[in-house]
Amino acid sequence: MKLNNKENDNQRLFKAQKLALYWLLGLIYSGFIGLQLGRIQAIADFNYSLHEIMYVPFNITLFVVPVVFLIYIYLLIKYLLNRKKQKTNLKTISQTLSVLASIVLVILITAHQFLEVSTGGVFEVEKKLNEDRKYFLVFDDKKVRVSYNEFQLVEENHQYLISFVWNKRTPNKGQIKTIEPLK
């Protein structure tokens, strides 16, 4: 009777930690999708309120995920300490590892995107570079990727109104958003 009760407790702990893991995955993915949808400029142009609502799942995720993660860790440790010396099946291990890997991947992508900076202003194009069919303009110590058409239309040592995005991890690289000649 006592052994059966302990097995039931272990089963409940296993199901609870698995449920917490799936909640964690669902929260992180909903926050990530909300963050990606909030970054789409077309939504902001269509309806700014809708654009702001897209960030709600991400904001909820920021506060709820640490709590759910601590609950998951507590349940996992409790389950591992209470179970018998039995092998965990391969399916459970692979599910847990894939969920944790996807969580880490989403966090890494989000951290990278938080370091993106949008810069705009009047810049003088110092140099044009063609590297293996990739086209770049050099200005303000940045090497900014442009399309072939933009590359052909821009002249060196001329000023342009430029908007581009770059990342703080790679401050000398960027991607052009808009470029207009000064009149």
Secondary structure, DSSP 4 states (H G I P E B T S, - for coil): -HHHHHHHHHHHHHHHHHHHHHHHHHHHHHHHHHHHHHT-HHHHHH-HHHHHHTTHHHHHHHHHHHHHHHHHHHHHHHHHHHS-S-PPPHHHHHHHHHHHHHHHHHHHHHHHHHTEEEEEEEEE--EEEEETTEEEEEETTEEEEE-HHHHHH--TT-EEEEEEEEETTEEEEEEEEEEEE--
